[in-house]
């Protein structure tokens, strides 16, 4: 009996220690030369860089810029880009490195009319174990020219309050289990603009994608229409908007191949 009590007490102490170990880290930012997410001096109260069990809050009005480069290799439990403490436009620039959020990543969690959040990706990787919310309660945008946004479950856009969310997919890749393009705002659009980037969804989501296209929620910004195709080997739906030059090249190659076979 004493052994059982001892192990129960030990478990309680360890569990309490684990709970205490998880802390909230609030962004303070640095100089114009160093706004890197992995710099311990860029957080309030000398808490340093968040650990895998911690939550990252990027909501500071004094330095509304956070950056990632090739030196970054970071894991946190949750990340909030724009939260309720202040209004302002919060910007995160990602040119390289890796950020893994084991649970959820939320852009504009709370409903403040003056709060916006923007994520610009030209490289690097951001991955989540759960939702990536693009516009929780107010205006948010993701601008991609490169890199990988790997969403564990749902890419949720413009979900609550007066939320709107825009994904400009001009390069790079977005992967998700599913997408939900809602859009609560009556003045700001919620949609995916796709040109040279790629959207990959788990399973056969072709009909869902075409429904979003018909509703004007997935739009091609090239002169060609959005295409959605299902690969049964990968169990994956591929969404693109092929550029004219690529299609012309492929057509020319196919024509030359047919001509060679006929001769």
Order of alpha helices (4+ residues) and beta strands (2+ residues): alpha-beta-beta-beta-beta-beta-beta-beta-beta-beta-beta-beta-beta-beta-beta-beta-beta-beta-alpha-beta-beta-beta-alpha
